[in-house]
């Protein structure tokens, strides 16, 4: 029965959208997966998409899929670049990974306009400024 299936809680894994100045003095925005576990996470799949409305019209982005082999304990890895032109959308990241033989998955959503100046803080794991998913 479905009630007998144990779904483990995702702990110590989160996402961040961080910015970095490039050589042309413009910010490049990137999405990172942060693993704060004392164990590596393996065979990580990330599906990303944007969806929402602007000026009364539905908008959505393509679905991008990424495979990240092994993410070391207490480290972070780049998932993708993100264009500020989609910050007004829901930016969803569905993350699935293994620790040992146990599979974990979680949906992270940066809601519309959550990636903005007043929400930016220093992210110690990345040594960059950005928005950390709560």
Buried (B, 14 or more C-beta within 10 A) or exposed (E): EEEEEEEEEBEEBBBBBBBEEEEEEEEBBBBBBBBEBEEBBEEBBBBBBBBBEEEEEEEEBEEEEBEBEBBEEBBBBEBEEBEEEBBBBBBBBBBBBBBEEEEBEBEBBBEBEBBEEEEBEEBEBBEBBBBBBE
